[in-house]
Amino acid sequence: MATARKPVVVTGMPRSGTSWVGKMLQLSGEVVYVNEPMNPSRPPGRSPGVLNADVEHYFHYIPGSDQARWRAAFARTLSLRYSLLPELRRNRSAGDLMRAAKYCTEFGRGRLTGRTALLDDPYASVSAGWLASEFDATVVVLVRDPVTLVASWQKLGWVVDPAELLNQPALMADHLEPERERLSRAARSGDPVEQIIAVWRAVYLAVLGQADAGRVLLRRYEDLAAQPVPAFENLYRDCGLTYDQATRAAVQQATGADTGNSGAFQWSGLSRTAFRPMDSAAKLREPVGLPDSVVDQVRSGTEDVLGRLSR
């Protein structure tokens, strides 16, 4: 059975809450959740069964690539058609086969029951406008307070190489030429905080270059977490999903203070996106754990772009 619903893409910088928001939208029962097909790491990316195109960069800019190839690949993904043979040619371990069985089954069931694809993929952020225009997708870009985001990256020991953006000429020419010196300086610095700041700025400036045309929806993570029940009602409406009494109760259970669990995500299972209920408002009150000097560094490096995102 074909679905009239638009596909949904939830994106934004990694650790901006894309998985949480994707899982909250999945509570509708009207979507098939697809985890980070544009992540160049395996897993969850490099799965041609899910997305039959090679991702060459973190934050791969599709308009600067072979668009016909990408268009064909995303047409299959967003119509929930699993490419089993390409998957088996590339990935054949036991874990790969279990993942293939999972997605092949979910894609097939989703088509039969009229569900739509929901992609949770922070690495799709710089291609948000392309996905919206090419596939009439609803693209939700999450913005999380950059200080909290940097703290999360630091806690996990994550680093990001600005060269992933600098090495994409079309992305630089279309959106990021004014940021070239900052990105180059951050790449040379070896300072992980400066590198996160530079990439954060670049990603959201690329988004703004597309959001200004009205093709993507900007949403603050903090707004969704502070009052999740009404905030998700609005987001469900914007995504064309049903927010009935059962869904409202499920969102309340998954995000409310009465869950008795103030923890965050628990990563397990094949997709690495298993979710446990959390008190989302309480999470906002947790200390960031960064020195004041780093907080000042992040604030001064992001405030102009954050101001544009908040308009």
C-alpha positions as a Markdown table, in Angstrom:
| # | Residue | x | y | z |
|---|---|---|---|---|
| 1 | Met | 0.0 | 0.0 | 0.0 |
| 2 | Ala | 1.5 | 3.4 | -1.0 |
| 3 | Thr | 1.6 | 6.2 | 1.6 |
| 4 | Ala | 0.6 | 9.8 | 0.9 |
| 5 | Arg | 2.7 | 11.0 | 3.8 |
| 6 | Lys | 5.9 | 12.9 | 3.1 |
| 7 | Pro | 9.2 | 11.3 | 4.2 |
| 8 | Val | 10.7 | 12.9 | 7.3 |
| 9 | Val | 14.4 | 13.7 | 7.8 |
| 10 | Val | 15.6 | 14.7 | 11.3 |
| 11 | Thr | 19.1 | 16.2 | 11.2 |
| 12 | Gly | 21.4 | 18.7 | 12.9 |
| 13 | Met | 24.8 | 18.5 | 14.4 |
| 14 | Pro | 25.6 | 15.1 | 16.1 |
| 15 | Arg | 24.5 | 15.1 | 19.7 |
| 16 | Ser | 21.8 | 17.7 | 19.0 |
| 17 | Gly | 19.0 | 15.2 | 19.8 |
| 18 | Thr | 18.2 | 13.7 | 16.4 |
| 19 | Ser | 17.9 | 10.2 | 17.7 |
| 20 | Trp | 15.7 | 11.2 | 20.6 |
| 21 | Val | 13.4 | 13.3 | 18.3 |
| 22 | Gly | 13.3 | 10.5 | 15.7 |
| 23 | Lys | 12.3 | 8.0 | 18.4 |
| 24 | Met | 9.6 | 10.3 | 19.7 |
| 25 | Leu | 8.2 | 10.7 | 16.1 |
| 26 | Gln | 8.3 | 6.9 | 15.8 |
| 27 | Leu | 5.8 | 6.6 | 18.6 |
| 28 | Ser | 3.2 | 7.6 | 16.0 |
| 29 | Gly | 3.4 | 4.1 | 14.4 |
| 30 | Glu | 3.4 | 5.8 | 11.0 |
| 31 | Val | 7.1 | 5.8 | 10.2 |
| 32 | Val | 9.9 | 3.4 | 9.7 |
| 33 | Tyr | 13.0 | 4.7 | 11.6 |
| 34 | Val | 16.2 | 4.6 | 9.6 |
| 35 | Asn | 19.4 | 5.3 | 11.5 |
| 36 | Glu | 22.2 | 7.5 | 9.9 |
| 37 | Pro | 22.5 | 6.1 | 6.4 |
| 38 | Met | 24.9 | 9.0 | 5.6 |
| 39 | Asn | 27.3 | 8.2 | 8.4 |
| 40 | Pro | 30.5 | 7.1 | 6.7 |
| 41 | Ser | 31.4 | 4.8 | 9.6 |
| 42 | Arg | 30.2 | 1.2 | 9.6 |
| 43 | Pro | 27.9 | 0.7 | 11.4 |
| 44 | Pro | 25.5 | 2.4 | 11.1 |
| 45 | Gly | 26.5 | 3.7 | 7.6 |
| 46 | Arg | 28.0 | 2.0 | 4.6 |
| 47 | Ser | 25.0 | -0.2 | 4.2 |
| 48 | Pro | 24.0 | -0.3 | 0.5 |
| 49 | Gly | 20.9 | -2.2 | 1.5 |
| 50 | Val | 19.6 | 0.9 | 3.2 |
| 51 | Leu | 21.3 | 3.6 | 1.0 |
| 52 | Asn | 23.0 | 2.3 | -2.1 |
| 53 | Ala | 25.5 | 5.2 | -2.6 |
| 54 | Asp | 29.0 | 5.7 | -1.2 |
| 55 | Val | 29.3 | 8.4 | 1.4 |
| 56 | Glu | 32.7 | 10.1 | 0.9 |
| 57 | His | 32.8 | 12.6 | 3.7 |
| 58 | Tyr | 31.3 | 13.3 | 7.1 |
| 59 | Phe | 28.6 | 16.0 | 6.2 |
| 60 | His | 28.6 | 14.9 | 2.6 |
| 61 | Tyr | 27.2 | 17.6 | 0.3 |
| 62 | Ile | 25.0 | 15.9 | -2.2 |
| 63 | Pro | 24.6 | 18.9 | -4.6 |
| 64 | Gly | 28.4 | 18.7 | -5.2 |
| 65 | Ser | 28.2 | 15.0 | -6.1 |
| 66 | Asp | 26.8 | 12.8 | -8.8 |
| 67 | Gln | 23.2 | 13.9 | -8.2 |
| 68 | Ala | 21.6 | 11.2 | -10.4 |
| 69 | Arg | 23.3 | 8.5 | -8.4 |
| 70 | Trp | 22.2 | 10.0 | -5.1 |
| 71 | Arg | 18.7 | 10.7 | -6.4 |
| 72 | Ala | 18.3 | 7.0 | -7.4 |
| 73 | Ala | 19.7 | 5.8 | -4.0 |
| 74 | Phe | 17.5 | 8.1 | -1.9 |
| 75 | Ala | 14.4 | 7.3 | -4.0 |
| 76 | Arg | 14.7 | 3.6 | -3.0 |
| 77 | Thr | 15.4 | 4.5 | 0.7 |
| 78 | Leu | 12.6 | 6.9 | 1.1 |
| 79 | Ser | 10.2 | 4.6 | -0.7 |
| 80 | Leu | 11.3 | 1.8 | 1.8 |
| 81 | Arg | 12.8 | -0.5 | -0.8 |
| 82 | Tyr | 15.7 | -2.5 | 0.6 |
| 83 | Ser | 18.6 | -3.3 | -1.8 |
| 84 | Leu | 19.4 | -6.8 | -0.5 |
| 85 | Leu | 21.9 | -8.0 | -3.2 |
| 86 | Pro | 24.2 | -4.9 | -2.9 |
| 87 | Glu | 24.1 | -5.3 | 0.8 |
| 88 | Leu | 25.1 | -9.0 | 0.6 |
| 89 | Arg | 27.9 | -8.2 | -1.8 |
| 90 | Arg | 29.5 | -5.8 | 0.6 |
| 91 | Asn | 28.6 | -6.9 | 4.1 |
| 92 | Arg | 28.4 | -10.6 | 5.1 |
| 93 | Ser | 29.3 | -10.9 | 8.8 |
| 94 | Ala | 26.8 | -12.4 | 11.2 |
| 95 | Gly | 26.0 | -8.9 | 12.5 |
| 96 | Asp | 25.6 | -7.6 | 9.0 |
| 97 | Leu | 23.2 | -10.4 | 8.1 |
| 98 | Met | 21.1 | -9.7 | 11.2 |
| 99 | Arg | 21.0 | -6.0 | 10.4 |
| 100 | Ala | 20.0 | -6.8 | 6.8 |
| 101 | Ala | 17.2 | -9.0 | 8.0 |
| 102 | Lys | 16.0 | -6.3 | 10.3 |
| 103 | Tyr | 15.8 | -3.5 | 7.8 |
| 104 | Cys | 14.6 | -5.7 | 4.9 |
| 105 | Thr | 11.7 | -6.8 | 7.1 |
| 106 | Glu | 10.9 | -3.4 | 8.4 |
| 107 | Phe | 11.0 | -1.8 | 5.0 |
| 108 | Gly | 8.7 | -4.4 | 3.5 |
| 109 | Arg | 6.3 | -4.2 | 6.4 |
| 110 | Gly | 6.4 | -0.4 | 6.3 |
| 111 | Arg | 5.4 | -0.4 | 2.6 |
| 112 | Leu | 2.5 | -2.9 | 3.2 |
| 113 | Thr | 1.1 | -0.9 | 6.1 |
| 114 | Gly | 1.4 | 2.5 | 4.5 |
| 115 | Arg | 4.1 | 3.9 | 6.7 |
| 116 | Thr | 6.7 | 6.5 | 5.6 |
| 117 | Ala | 10.5 | 6.7 | 6.0 |
| 118 | Leu | 11.9 | 8.7 | 8.8 |
| 119 | Leu | 15.7 | 9.3 | 8.6 |
| 120 | Asp | 17.6 | 10.2 | 11.7 |
| 121 | Asp | 20.8 | 11.5 | 10.2 |
| 122 | Pro | 22.9 | 14.4 | 11.5 |
| 123 | Tyr | 25.3 | 13.9 | 8.6 |
| 124 | Ala | 22.6 | 14.8 | 6.2 |
| 125 | Ser | 22.5 | 18.4 | 7.6 |
| 126 | Val | 24.4 | 20.2 | 4.8 |
| 127 | Ser | 22.1 | 18.5 | 2.2 |
| 128 | Ala | 18.9 | 19.4 | 4.0 |
| 129 | Gly | 17.6 | 21.6 | 1.2 |
| 130 | Trp | 18.4 | 19.1 | -1.5 |
| 131 | Leu | 16.4 | 16.3 | 0.3 |
| 132 | Ala | 13.5 | 18.7 | 0.8 |
| 133 | Ser | 13.3 | 19.9 | -2.8 |
| 134 | Glu | 14.1 | 16.6 | -4.5 |
| 135 | Phe | 11.7 | 14.4 | -2.5 |
| 136 | Asp | 9.3 | 16.9 | -1.0 |
| 137 | Ala | 10.6 | 15.6 | 2.4 |
| 138 | Thr | 9.8 | 17.3 | 5.7 |
| 139 | Val | 13.3 | 18.1 | 6.9 |
| 140 | Val | 13.6 | 19.0 | 10.6 |
| 141 | Val | 17.0 | 20.6 | 11.7 |
| 142 | Leu | 17.6 | 20.5 | 15.4 |
| 143 | Val | 19.7 | 23.2 | 17.1 |
| 144 | Arg | 21.1 | 22.5 | 20.5 |
| 145 | Asp | 22.8 | 25.0 | 22.7 |
| 146 | Pro | 26.4 | 24.9 | 21.5 |
| 147 | Val | 27.9 | 24.9 | 25.0 |
| 148 | Thr | 25.9 | 21.8 | 25.9 |
| 149 | Leu | 26.8 | 20.2 | 22.6 |
| 150 | Val | 30.5 | 20.8 | 23.1 |
| 151 | Ala | 30.3 | 19.4 | 26.6 |
| 152 | Ser | 28.7 | 16.2 | 25.2 |
| 153 | Trp | 31.4 | 15.9 | 22.5 |
| 154 | Gln | 34.1 | 16.4 | 25.1 |
| 155 | Lys | 32.6 | 13.8 | 27.4 |
| 156 | Leu | 32.6 | 11.2 | 24.6 |
| 157 | Gly | 36.1 | 12.1 | 23.4 |
| 158 | Trp | 34.8 | 13.0 | 20.0 |
| 159 | Val | 36.8 | 15.1 | 17.5 |
| 160 | Val | 35.8 | 16.5 | 14.1 |
| 161 | Asp | 38.2 | 17.4 | 11.3 |
| 162 | Pro | 37.2 | 20.6 | 9.5 |
| 163 | Ala | 38.9 | 19.2 | 6.4 |
| 164 | Glu | 35.7 | 17.1 | 5.9 |
| 165 | Leu | 34.1 | 20.4 | 4.9 |
| 166 | Leu | 37.2 | 22.1 | 3.3 |
| 167 | Asn | 37.7 | 19.2 | 1.0 |
| 168 | Gln | 34.3 | 19.6 | -0.6 |
| 169 | Pro | 34.7 | 22.4 | -3.2 |
| 170 | Ala | 31.0 | 22.7 | -4.1 |
| 171 | Leu | 30.0 | 23.0 | -0.4 |
| 172 | Met | 32.6 | 25.7 | 0.2 |
| 173 | Ala | 31.6 | 27.6 | -3.0 |
| 174 | Asp | 27.8 | 27.4 | -2.4 |
| 175 | His | 27.7 | 28.1 | 1.4 |
| 176 | Leu | 31.0 | 28.3 | 3.3 |
| 177 | Glu | 33.6 | 30.5 | 1.5 |
| 178 | Pro | 33.4 | 33.2 | 4.2 |
| 179 | Glu | 34.2 | 30.4 | 6.8 |
| 180 | Arg | 37.3 | 29.1 | 4.9 |
| 181 | Glu | 39.9 | 30.9 | 7.0 |
| 182 | Arg | 38.2 | 29.9 | 10.3 |
| 183 | Leu | 37.9 | 26.3 | 9.2 |
| 184 | Ser | 41.5 | 26.2 | 8.0 |
| 185 | Arg | 42.8 | 27.8 | 11.2 |
| 186 | Ala | 40.8 | 25.3 | 13.3 |
| 187 | Ala | 42.2 | 22.4 | 11.3 |
| 188 | Arg | 45.8 | 23.6 | 12.0 |
| 189 | Ser | 45.2 | 24.4 | 15.6 |
| 190 | Gly | 44.7 | 20.8 | 17.0 |
| 191 | Asp | 42.3 | 22.3 | 19.5 |
| 192 | Pro | 39.2 | 20.1 | 19.6 |
| 193 | Val | 37.0 | 22.8 | 21.0 |
| 194 | Glu | 38.0 | 25.2 | 18.2 |
| 195 | Gln | 37.4 | 22.5 | 15.7 |
| 196 | Ile | 33.9 | 21.7 | 17.0 |
| 197 | Ile | 33.1 | 25.5 | 17.0 |
| 198 | Ala | 34.3 | 25.9 | 13.4 |
| 199 | Val | 32.3 | 22.8 | 12.1 |
| 200 | Trp | 29.2 | 23.8 | 14.2 |
| 201 | Arg | 29.2 | 27.2 | 12.5 |
| 202 | Ala | 29.8 | 25.8 | 9.1 |
| 203 | Val | 27.1 | 23.2 | 9.3 |
| 204 | Tyr | 24.4 | 25.6 | 10.5 |
| 205 | Leu | 25.5 | 28.3 | 8.0 |
| 206 | Ala | 25.0 | 25.8 | 5.3 |
| 207 | Val | 21.6 | 25.0 | 6.8 |
| 208 | Leu | 20.6 | 28.6 | 6.9 |
| 209 | Gly | 21.5 | 29.0 | 3.3 |
| 210 | Gln | 18.8 | 26.5 | 2.6 |
| 211 | Ala | 16.4 | 27.3 | 5.4 |
| 212 | Asp | 16.1 | 30.9 | 4.4 |
| 213 | Ala | 14.3 | 29.6 | 1.3 |
| 214 | Gly | 11.7 | 28.0 | 3.5 |
| 215 | Arg | 12.7 | 24.4 | 2.7 |
| 216 | Val | 13.6 | 23.1 | 6.1 |
| 217 | Leu | 12.2 | 23.5 | 9.6 |
| 218 | Leu | 14.5 | 24.7 | 12.4 |
| 219 | Arg | 13.7 | 23.5 | 15.9 |
| 220 | Arg | 15.5 | 24.0 | 19.2 |
| 221 | Tyr | 16.2 | 20.9 | 21.2 |
| 222 | Glu | 15.7 | 22.8 | 24.4 |
| 223 | Asp | 12.2 | 23.8 | 23.4 |
| 224 | Leu | 11.2 | 20.2 | 22.7 |
| 225 | Ala | 12.9 | 18.9 | 25.9 |
| 226 | Ala | 11.4 | 21.6 | 28.2 |
| 227 | Gln | 7.7 | 21.0 | 27.3 |
| 228 | Pro | 7.7 | 17.8 | 25.2 |
| 229 | Val | 4.0 | 17.1 | 25.1 |
| 230 | Pro | 2.9 | 20.3 | 23.5 |
| 231 | Ala | 6.1 | 20.8 | 21.5 |
| 232 | Phe | 5.8 | 17.4 | 19.9 |
| 233 | Glu | 2.2 | 18.0 | 19.1 |
| 234 | Asn | 3.3 | 20.9 | 17.0 |
| 235 | Leu | 6.2 | 18.9 | 15.4 |
| 236 | Tyr | 3.9 | 16.0 | 14.6 |
| 237 | Arg | 1.5 | 18.4 | 12.8 |
| 238 | Asp | 4.4 | 19.9 | 10.9 |
| 239 | Cys | 5.6 | 16.4 | 9.9 |
| 240 | Gly | 2.1 | 15.2 | 8.8 |
| 241 | Leu | 1.9 | 12.6 | 11.6 |
| 242 | Thr | -1.0 | 11.7 | 13.8 |
| 243 | Tyr | -0.9 | 13.0 | 17.4 |
| 244 | Asp | -3.8 | 11.3 | 19.0 |
| 245 | Gln | -4.4 | 10.5 | 22.7 |
| 246 | Ala | -2.4 | 7.3 | 22.6 |
| 247 | Thr | 0.6 | 9.1 | 21.0 |
| 248 | Arg | 0.3 | 11.9 | 23.5 |
| 249 | Ala | 0.4 | 9.4 | 26.4 |
| 250 | Ala | 3.3 | 7.6 | 24.9 |
| 251 | Val | 5.3 | 10.9 | 24.5 |
| 252 | Gln | 4.4 | 11.8 | 28.1 |
| 253 | Gln | 5.6 | 8.4 | 29.3 |
| 254 | Ala | 8.9 | 8.6 | 27.4 |
| 255 | Thr | 9.7 | 12.2 | 28.4 |
| 256 | Gly | 7.9 | 13.1 | 31.6 |
| 257 | Ala | 9.2 | 13.5 | 35.1 |
| 258 | Asp | 7.0 | 10.5 | 36.2 |
| 259 | Thr | 9.1 | 8.0 | 34.3 |
| 260 | Gly | 11.4 | 7.6 | 37.3 |
| 261 | Asn | 14.5 | 7.6 | 35.0 |
| 262 | Ser | 16.6 | 10.7 | 34.5 |
| 263 | Gly | 19.1 | 8.9 | 32.3 |
| 264 | Ala | 19.8 | 9.6 | 28.6 |
| 265 | Phe | 20.2 | 7.2 | 25.8 |
| 266 | Gln | 21.2 | 3.6 | 26.2 |
| 267 | Trp | 23.0 | 2.4 | 23.1 |
| 268 | Ser | 22.4 | -1.2 | 22.3 |
| 269 | Gly | 21.1 | -3.6 | 19.7 |
| 270 | Leu | 21.6 | -3.7 | 16.0 |
| 271 | Ser | 20.8 | -0.1 | 15.2 |
| 272 | Arg | 22.6 | 1.3 | 18.3 |
| 273 | Thr | 19.6 | 3.5 | 18.9 |
| 274 | Ala | 17.7 | 1.7 | 21.6 |
| 275 | Phe | 16.0 | 4.3 | 23.8 |
| 276 | Arg | 15.0 | 4.3 | 27.4 |
| 277 | Pro | 12.6 | 6.9 | 28.9 |
| 278 | Met | 14.1 | 10.0 | 30.4 |
| 279 | Asp | 13.0 | 13.1 | 32.2 |
| 280 | Ser | 13.8 | 15.5 | 29.3 |
| 281 | Ala | 13.3 | 18.7 | 31.3 |
| 282 | Ala | 15.6 | 17.4 | 34.0 |
| 283 | Lys | 18.3 | 16.7 | 31.5 |
| 284 | Leu | 18.3 | 20.5 | 30.6 |
| 285 | Arg | 19.2 | 21.3 | 34.2 |
| 286 | Glu | 22.3 | 19.1 | 34.4 |
| 287 | Pro | 25.6 | 21.0 | 34.7 |
| 288 | Val | 27.7 | 21.1 | 31.5 |
| 289 | Gly | 31.0 | 20.4 | 33.3 |
| 290 | Leu | 33.1 | 22.8 | 31.2 |
| 291 | Pro | 35.6 | 25.4 | 32.5 |
| 292 | Asp | 34.4 | 29.0 | 32.3 |
| 293 | Ser | 37.1 | 29.7 | 29.8 |
| 294 | Val | 35.8 | 27.0 | 27.4 |
| 295 | Val | 32.2 | 28.2 | 27.9 |
| 296 | Asp | 33.3 | 31.7 | 26.9 |
| 297 | Gln | 35.3 | 30.3 | 23.9 |
| 298 | Val | 32.2 | 28.5 | 22.7 |
| 299 | Arg | 29.8 | 31.4 | 23.3 |
| 300 | Ser | 32.0 | 33.9 | 21.5 |
| 301 | Gly | 32.6 | 31.6 | 18.6 |
| 302 | Thr | 28.9 | 30.7 | 18.0 |
| 303 | Glu | 26.8 | 33.6 | 19.2 |
| 304 | Asp | 26.4 | 35.3 | 15.8 |
| 305 | Val | 25.2 | 32.2 | 14.0 |
| 306 | Leu | 23.1 | 31.1 | 17.0 |
| 307 | Gly | 21.3 | 34.5 | 16.9 |
| 308 | Arg | 20.4 | 33.9 | 13.2 |
| 309 | Leu | 19.1 | 30.4 | 14.0 |
| 310 | Ser | 16.9 | 31.8 | 16.8 |
| 311 | Arg | 15.0 | 34.3 | 14.7 |
